[in-house]
Amino acid sequence: MSLKLRLTIMSFLQFAVWGAYLTSMGNYLASIGLAPKIGLFYAMQGIVSIFMPAVMGIIADRWIPAQRLLGYCHGLGAIFIIAAGYYGYSAGESAEFATLFLLYSLSVAFFMPTIALSNSVAYTVLTNNNYDTIKAFPPIRTLGTVGFICAMLFVNFAGFKDGVFMLNFGSDENFFSFQNGYEQFYVSGVLGIILFLFSFLLPNCEVNKSEGKISMSDALGLKAFALFKQRKMAIFFIFSMLLGVSLQITNGYANPFISSFNEMPEYLNSWGANNANALISLSQVSETLCILLIPFFLKKFGIKKVMLLAMLAWVLRFGLFAVGNPGTGVWMFVVSMIVYGIAFDFFNVSGSLFVDKETDKKLRSSAQGVFMMMTNGFGATIGMIAAQYVVNHYVYSHTDVVQQLEGWRTSWFIFAGYALVVTILFAILFKYKHNPKDVENISH
């Protein structure tokens, strides 16, 4: 099996594990009475990302090869997510927040570091084999998004996303219903176990074992934080955090929002309202295409303009949700899904490449961990806690469907306004002179 093929399979499975539940978990939680807690579940991904990716990055840099640690993390994460699914099955609608949240939290504590670790494995292996990362990595990462799409579509059409499944036998009173939705956790867990086993086929990533005595900061990998001493990098990481606020909002709330139109007669039979997960999968389709555009855009425009495009795309992403609907306005939802590819990829993938370029190879895993900490850690945590407050205040504080829909629109406008402010500040404060040759030499 070729080196690139192994990295591609790793990427496919890496994001399939996440795609199995990331966009549909909100629906399941709402179905068992935990709608007001949705933000906490997604915020936990951010909380563990504050420290776990950095810690695992240090371990990968100093003691355990990155590809081996990647597998261990997936194996442990799979055990806990399967346990969460089993608890959901056994408890049904009586599932308690504390138990489900604990099992889920333990799972994501081991999963979230794997995003940075998989990047580190890919960059290290490609560089060691004389590949240009800016040309070789995007196609590999693209298959990761394909894996995400496959997993979420499987969950959608298998009926694992809705929380409650009902079979009607001829009358409104005569139907059989049973609780489901927890199966999405099983799907994620099985994929995690497969990746754990596959990790033993990945090329080895050597750890950096220095001879002689080393300082405490070297041992703990704290040198990566010295990047904050550079004004350019400090501003980049701060805005990575501010933009990271937007990352998980639509993952947590897009599905419940679109599905809520089902409660209104005019949208009851609309395809969009009944297949929210499939509609949202267009976001990942866009992502696969946008990843392939990154080398051109980075070389042509540089990191600053690419990041600005990502920020403007977030403004459109939220704004179109605010004015669209799954009926005559479904095209606005579709456009929102399309711009997501720019919003996510031009920020995450370009950002990780930028960090790789600006970082010494001995600190590669640690630096990727810091980037992950700022974006999916501090940023996503703050974003989801704030988003939960906004949505609970404007949406779930009401029982009337019309009032809830107006609350959704207000919430999306608030999120769009925030993204616009961040965009303007970044354009003013981040100074970076683009040199196309830097992009060509990014792998060296």
C-alpha positions in Angstrom: 0.0 0.0 0.0 1.5 3.4 -1.1 2.4 6.0 1.5 -0.2 8.5 0.2 -2.9 5.9 0.1 -2.3 5.1 3.8 -2.4 8.8 4.7 -5.6 9.2 2.7 -7.3 6.2 4.5 -6.2 7.7 7.8 -7.8 11.0 6.9 -11.0 9.4 5.6 -11.5 7.5 8.9 -10.3 10.4 11.0 -13.2 12.6 10.0 -15.8 9.8 9.5 -15.5 9.2 13.2 -16.6 12.8 13.8 -19.1 13.0 11.0 -21.2 10.2 12.5 -22.5 12.4 15.2 -21.2 16.0 15.0 -24.1 17.5 12.9 -26.9 15.2 14.2 -26.2 14.9 17.9 -28.2 18.1 18.6 -31.4 16.4 17.2 -30.9 13.4 19.5 -30.3 15.5 22.6 -33.4 17.6 21.8 -35.5 14.4 21.4 -34.6 13.2 25.0 -35.3 16.6 26.6 -31.8 17.9 26.6 -32.2 20.7 24.1 -31.1 23.5 26.6 -27.9 21.5 27.1 -26.9 21.2 23.5 -24.3 24.0 23.8 -22.6 22.3 26.7 -22.0 19.1 24.7 -20.4 21.0 21.9 -18.6 23.3 24.3 -17.0 20.2 25.9 -15.2 19.6 22.6 -13.7 23.0 23.1 -12.9 22.6 26.8 -10.8 19.4 26.2 -9.2 21.1 23.2 -7.7 23.7 25.5 -5.3 21.3 27.0 -5.5 17.8 25.4 -4.2 18.5 21.9 -1.2 20.4 23.4 -0.5 17.6 25.9 -0.8 14.9 23.3 1.4 17.0 20.9 4.1 17.2 23.6 3.9 13.5 24.1 4.1 12.9 20.3 7.1 15.2 20.0 9.0 13.7 23.0 8.0 10.2 23.8 5.4 8.3 21.7 5.4 8.3 17.8 2.5 10.5 16.6 1.0 7.7 14.5 1.0 5.3 17.4 -0.5 7.9 19.8 -3.2 8.7 17.2 -4.3 5.1 17.3 -4.3 4.9 21.0 -6.5 8.0 21.3 -9.0 6.7 18.8 -9.2 3.3 20.6 -10.0 4.9 23.9 -12.4 7.5 22.4 -14.2 4.6 20.6 -14.7 2.8 23.9 -16.3 5.8 25.6 -18.5 6.8 22.7 -19.9 3.3 22.4 -20.6 3.3 26.1 -22.5 6.6 25.6 -24.5 4.9 22.8 -25.3 1.9 25.1 -26.4 4.2 27.9 -28.7 6.1 25.4 -30.1 2.7 24.3 -30.8 1.5 27.9 -32.1 4.7 29.3 -34.2 5.9 26.4 -36.0 9.2 27.1 -35.0 8.9 30.7 -31.3 9.4 29.9 -29.8 11.7 32.6 -27.6 14.6 31.5 -24.8 13.8 34.0 -24.2 10.2 32.9 -24.5 10.8 29.1 -22.4 14.0 29.3 -19.6 12.2 31.3 -19.3 9.4 28.8 -19.4 11.7 25.9 -16.8 14.0 27.5 -14.4 11.2 28.1 -14.7 10.2 24.4 -14.1 13.7 23.0 -11.2 14.2 25.4 -9.3 11.5 23.5 -10.8 12.3 20.0 -10.1 16.1 19.8 -6.3 15.7 20.0 -6.4 13.3 17.0 -7.3 16.2 14.7 -3.9 17.9 15.3 -2.1 14.5 15.6 -3.4 13.4 12.2 -2.2 16.7 10.7 1.2 16.2 12.3 1.5 12.6 11.0 0.6 13.7 7.5 3.0 16.7 7.5 5.9 14.6 9.1 5.5 11.7 6.7 5.2 13.8 3.6 8.2 16.0 4.6 10.3 12.9 5.4 9.6 11.6 2.0 10.4 14.8 0.2 6.8 15.8 -0.7 5.7 19.4 -0.9 3.1 19.6 1.9 1.1 22.5 0.3 0.5 20.4 -2.8 0.3 16.9 -1.3 -1.7 17.6 1.9 -4.9 19.2 0.5 -6.0 16.2 -1.6 -5.3 13.9 1.4 -7.3 16.2 3.6 -10.1 16.3 1.0 -10.7 12.5 1.5 -11.2 13.3 5.2 -14.2 15.4 4.3 -15.5 12.7 2.0 -15.3 10.4 5.1 -17.3 12.9 7.1 -19.9 13.1 4.4 -20.2 9.4 4.1 -20.7 8.9 7.8 -23.3 11.7 8.2 -25.3 10.5 5.1 -25.3 7.0 6.5 -26.6 8.2 9.8 -29.2 10.4 8.0 -30.6 7.7 5.7 -30.4 4.9 8.3 -32.7 7.0 10.5 -30.2 7.4 13.3 -30.4 11.2 13.6 -34.0 11.9 14.5 -34.2 10.7 18.1 -37.7 9.2 17.7 -38.8 6.8 14.9 -42.5 6.2 14.3 -44.3 3.7 12.1 -47.9 4.6 11.3 -50.3 1.8 10.7 -53.3 3.7 9.3 -54.4 6.1 12.0 -52.9 8.9 14.1 -53.5 6.8 17.3 -52.2 3.5 16.0 -48.5 3.6 15.6 -45.4 2.0 17.1 -42.6 4.2 18.3 -39.3 3.5 19.8 -36.4 5.7 21.0 -33.4 5.9 18.7 -30.6 8.3 17.8 -28.0 6.8 20.1 -27.0 4.6 17.2 -24.9 7.4 15.7 -22.5 6.9 18.7 -22.2 3.2 17.8 -21.3 4.2 14.2 -18.6 6.6 15.4 -17.2 4.0 17.8 -16.9 1.3 15.2 -15.1 3.6 12.9 -12.8 4.7 15.7 -11.8 1.0 16.4 -11.1 0.5 12.7 -8.8 3.6 12.7 -7.1 2.3 15.9 -6.2 -1.0 14.1 -5.2 0.8 10.9 -2.8 3.1 12.7 -0.4 0.2 13.0 0.0 0.3 9.2 1.0 4.0 9.2 4.6 5.1 8.5 6.6 5.8 11.7 7.0 9.4 12.9 10.2 9.7 14.9 10.2 11.4 18.3 12.7 14.1 19.0 15.0 12.6 21.6 17.7 15.1 22.4 21.0 13.9 23.7 22.2 15.2 27.1 20.3 17.4 29.5 17.2 19.3 28.5 15.5 22.2 30.1 12.1 21.9 31.8 10.5 24.0 29.0 12.0 21.6 26.4 10.6 18.5 28.3 7.1 20.0 28.5 7.1 21.3 25.0 6.5 24.8 26.2 8.8 26.3 23.5 5.8 26.2 21.1 4.2 28.9 23.3 7.2 31.1 22.6 5.6 31.8 19.2 3.4 34.3 21.0 6.4 36.5 21.5 6.2 37.2 17.7 3.6 39.9 17.2 2.5 38.4 13.9 2.0 34.9 15.4 0.4 36.3 18.6 -2.2 38.3 16.6 -2.7 35.2 14.3 -3.4 32.9 17.3 -5.7 35.5 19.0 -7.8 35.8 15.9 -7.7 32.1 15.4 -9.4 32.0 18.8 -11.9 34.7 17.9 -12.8 33.0 14.6 -12.9 29.6 16.4 -15.9 31.0 18.3 -17.9 30.4 15.1 -16.7 26.9 14.4 -19.2 24.7 16.3 -22.3 26.9 16.2 -23.9 25.4 13.1 -22.7 21.9 14.0 -24.7 22.2 17.2 -27.7 24.2 16.1 -28.2 23.9 12.3 -29.9 20.5 12.5 -32.4 21.4 15.2 -33.0 24.7 13.5 -33.8 23.3 10.1 -35.8 20.3 11.6 -37.9 22.8 13.6 -39.6 23.9 10.4 -41.3 20.5 10.4 -43.6 21.9 13.1 -45.1 24.4 10.7 -47.7 23.2 8.3 -46.3 24.9 5.2 -43.0 23.2 5.6 -44.2 19.8 7.0 -43.6 17.9 3.8 -40.6 19.8 2.5 -37.5 17.7 1.7 -35.2 20.1 3.5 -37.0 20.0 6.8 -37.2 16.2 6.7 -33.6 15.7 5.7 -31.6 18.3 7.6 -28.5 16.1 7.8 -28.5 15.4 4.1 -28.9 19.2 3.4 -26.1 20.0 5.8 -23.9 17.5 4.0 -23.7 19.9 1.1 -21.4 21.9 3.5 -18.9 19.0 3.5 -19.2 18.6 -0.3 -18.3 22.2 -0.6 -15.4 21.6 1.8 -13.9 18.9 -0.4 -13.8 21.3 -3.4 -12.5 24.2 -1.4 -9.6 22.3 0.1 -8.3 21.8 -3.4 -8.4 25.5 -4.0 -6.2 26.3 -1.0 -2.8 26.0 -2.8 -3.8 28.4 -5.5 -5.4 30.9 -3.1 -2.5 30.8 -0.6 0.1 31.3 -3.4 -2.0 34.0 -5.1 -3.3 36.0 -2.2 -1.5 34.9 1.0 -2.7 33.9 4.4 -4.2 37.3 5.4 -6.6 37.5 2.4 -7.4 33.8 2.6 -8.3 34.2 6.3 -10.4 37.3 5.4 -12.3 35.3 2.9 -13.0 32.6 5.5 -14.3 35.3 7.9 -16.6 36.9 5.3 -17.9 33.4 4.5 -18.9 33.0 8.2 -20.9 36.2 7.9 -22.8 34.8 4.9 -23.1 31.3 6.5 -25.0 32.8 9.5 -26.8 35.5 7.6 -28.3 33.2 5.1 -29.6 30.9 7.8 -31.4 33.9 9.3 -33.3 34.7 6.1 -33.8 31.3 4.5 -36.3 28.5 4.9 -36.6 24.9 3.6 -39.4 25.9 1.2 -39.1 28.7 -1.3 -36.1 30.0 0.5 -34.2 26.7 0.5 -31.7 28.1 -2.0 -30.5 30.4 0.7 -29.8 27.3 2.9 -28.0 25.7 -0.1 -25.8 28.8 -0.6 -25.0 28.9 3.1 -23.9 25.3 2.8 -21.7 26.1 -0.2 -19.9 29.0 1.5 -19.2 26.8 4.5 -16.4 25.2 2.6 -14.6 28.5 2.3 -15.5 29.4 5.9 -14.0 26.2 7.4 -11.2 25.2 5.0 -9.7 28.6 4.3 -9.4 29.0 8.1 -8.6 25.6 9.5 -6.5 24.0 6.7 -4.7 27.2 5.7 -4.1 28.1 9.3 -2.5 24.7 10.0 -0.3 25.1 6.9 0.7 28.6 8.1 1.6 27.3 11.5 3.6 24.5 10.0 5.6 27.0 7.9 6.3 29.3 10.8 7.4 26.5 13.2 10.6 24.6 13.8 10.2 20.9 12.8 11.1 19.8 16.3 8.0 21.6 17.6 5.6 20.7 14.8 3.2 18.5 16.9 3.3 21.0 19.8 2.6 24.0 17.6 -0.3 22.2 15.9 -1.6 21.5 19.4 -1.4 25.2 20.3 -3.3 26.1 17.1 -5.9 23.5 18.0 -6.1 24.8 21.5 -6.8 28.4 20.4 -9.4 27.5 17.8 -11.2 24.3 18.9 -10.3 25.0 22.5 -10.8 28.5 23.8 -12.6 29.7 20.7 -15.1 26.9 20.4 -15.8 26.7 24.1 -16.5 30.4 24.4 -18.6 30.2 21.2 -20.8 27.4 22.2 -21.4 28.6 25.8 -22.3 32.0 24.3 -24.4 30.4 21.6 -26.3 28.3 24.1 -27.2 31.4 26.1 -28.4 33.2 22.9 -30.4 30.2 21.6 -31.9 29.4 25.0 -32.9 33.0 25.5 -34.4 33.7 22.0 -35.6 30.1 21.1 -36.0 27.6 23.8 -37.5 30.2 26.2 -40.6 30.0 24.0 -43.1 27.2 23.4 -44.9 28.8 20.4 -43.4 27.6 17.2 -43.7 31.0 15.4 -41.9 32.7 18.3 -39.2 30.0 18.3 -38.6 30.6 14.6 -38.3 34.3 15.1 -35.8 33.5 17.9 -33.8 31.4 15.6 -33.6 34.3 13.0 -32.5 36.7 15.7 -29.9 34.3 16.9 -28.4 33.8 13.4 -28.3 37.6 12.9 -26.4 38.0 16.2 -23.8 35.3 15.1 -23.4 37.0 11.7 -22.9 40.4 13.3 -20.1 39.0 15.5 -18.3 37.4 12.6 -18.5 40.7 10.7 -16.8 42.6 13.6 -14.0 40.0 13.8 -13.5 40.3 10.1 -13.1 44.1 10.2 -10.7 43.9 13.2 -8.5 41.3 11.6 -8.3 43.3 8.4 -7.0 46.2 10.4 -4.7 44.6 12.9 -3.1 41.6 11.2 0.0 42.7 9.2 1.5 40.1 6.9 3.4 40.7 3.7 2.7 38.0 1.2 5.6 36.3 -0.6 4.5 33.6 -3.1 8.0 32.0 -2.7 7.2 31.4 0.9 4.2 29.3 -0.1 6.3 27.3 -2.6 8.8 26.5 0.1 6.3 25.8 2.9 7.4 22.2 3.2 11.0 23.0 3.7 
